[in-house]
């Protein structure tokens, strides 16, 4: 039988994710290509205890249907943490629980984008966002990302000249680049946006993972009604529970809630209960300090090794998060580095798919959260031999 | 700030679900309006044991990211059960795990519907499907549902005269009507569809809940490449874990997998592991027999009471599932019965939102899975007084 699929499917970029999972599954390959938090840093004992408490005390509630917006005490925890950490006046009524913050990308595009509408993002930009947005058939406009945030001139030209429905950015330890926007650029972008009706979609998956432990101010501080902030427990507690959230003005969140309900009624309630119980009985700040200490060491080690062994490959110097980006010497394709790397038991992620409007084949994304220090040492050595083999 | 939302939001019917959850939260109201399985029949002890096993044996895997398609042993269990129960040659490679079968509605519409495309469904039709489909801005065509399935003449006229991308139906204990399609109508619909390129979307949320314990043959038996079948553990194990699935030909499932990945990467892995562990260590058939015995008694009791106390309200006589539908005497609006009912501490669901093309205000949906026998007795008495008050 011949199936006739919707036009939107022709817009989806080829995904690399399944190829990545295959690479991750081969233990002989040292992978810098994935995006996993360190499994060793997941507090399995603590989560097991929280799970036991929920199953003993309130299993029949946790296993039943619930409301679309999500478990209220969990949303209160998230709002309170925003108030305390970032000094922004968040309330539980502005928080919607989702299945990991990837779901925010899908649902947000769904409420804002008609076919052909403009959406802006950084270049390079997060692949998962490109995939999610593409299915709503928008025109994607990009603004080059510099060491300290977006190119302000290009940003201003874009949002002043084009009816951009929303601009999607990751100001903290961006995926894929590892770049963090400077305070000056945050202020400037907020100022420019304030004169437009473009909404700012601030993806904050990595804001808790600054190596210096200091939070950076979200753009939402300057754009309370014009910015939304998405967050996730995947990087700081556990991704397998798929608990993220959208923090947005009530008028936006009401629409977001409608499409969330149509999409899957509500996020899994058992994991929401477990997550809340875990948060209520454990020291999250202490747990994050432990993660950040490890990731900071791994990042510095990877940077130092790249400086020593691959001086011909300039790279970003992340202040946090899980990724850095390196640029290959002229004439070397990242796709070939991936293929040769896998043969030589080291995997990096080609930058190509992060450049929605082409280019980027001279870049690679490298993850430093999943591999340990020994793997980073050995993996960068392998990578340096692979790249040397192209000369 | 003035937000400019996507046009698709203007297509969403007003939802009644949150109103329902409020009604459910008031313990003084006997609710026939919801759609919850009985909390008392959830095997909390068994699920707690399965949870303990997973947390002791494989927590760090279950709490990490995984692949989009879902946990392979769980997909193998589902496929094996189809082979054994329904005699159809399902394989794990044709199964995708989703966040409850509501997510199938969203993702399936996403891969098949461009704006303005035709989609067919029963009249009355499942509200959650109407909500999910509407967001893709299709033209919805309906076919009247008779006591034994769709009006065949109307069905044939629709699919032969209109390029219907897919027809969505619930042949087993339909929501909201409680109707089960006869074997003859299943064969006839499959025969009619076989001459078209309209895909059949067979929602089988209730197929395990026939009071006589006998499965009915799915249309997919006659339309192996032209039908997809969605299923769910929500009604037979626990809805709070949000584990459903889509069973579809590989060419369709490949697209479904792409949009699932863009929507939320993957379903929560911890609950997939717990669900599989539970299924591997418990007697699912025996558990379902216990549920079905209770629901069958409750359904018969509700039917008998309606016959006795509200002879002016004809109603369907379900063979399974969780709902029946009753027709109000002429001139009585279901919306008023809802409002008056709540004042008198009994809630029913107005039929209106199940009729996407209007009408239906003389119908009410009544749930018999959540209330116990005492509540059913008292609730139907209250309802009969409410309806009498309108004469």
Interface residues (C-beta under 8 A of the other chain):
Chain A: X1 X2 X3 X4 X5 X6 X7 X8 X9 X12 X15 X17 X18 X21 X35 X36 X37 X39 X40 X42 X44 X47 X48 X51 X52 X55 X56 X59 X60 X61 X62 X63 X64 X65 X66 X67 X68 X98 X99 X100 X102 X103 X105 X106 X110 X111 X112 X113 X114 X115 X117 X128 X131 X132 X134 X135 X136 X165 X197 X199 X225 X226 X234 X238 X239 X240 X241 X242 X249 X251 X252 X255 X258 X259 X261 X262 X263 X264 X265 X266 X267 X268 X269 X270 X271 X274
Chain B: X1 X2 X3 X4 X5 X6 X7 X8 X9 X12 X15 X17 X18 X21 X35 X36 X37 X39 X40 X42 X44 X47 X48 X51 X52 X55 X56 X59 X60 X61 X62 X63 X64 X65 X66 X67 X68 X98 X99 X100 X102 X103 X105 X106 X110 X111 X112 X113 X114 X115 X117 X128 X131 X132 X134 X135 X136 X165 X197 X199 X225 X226 X234 X238 X239 X240 X241 X242 X249 X251 X252 X255 X258 X259 X261 X262 X263 X264 X265 X266 X267 X268 X269 X270 X271 X274
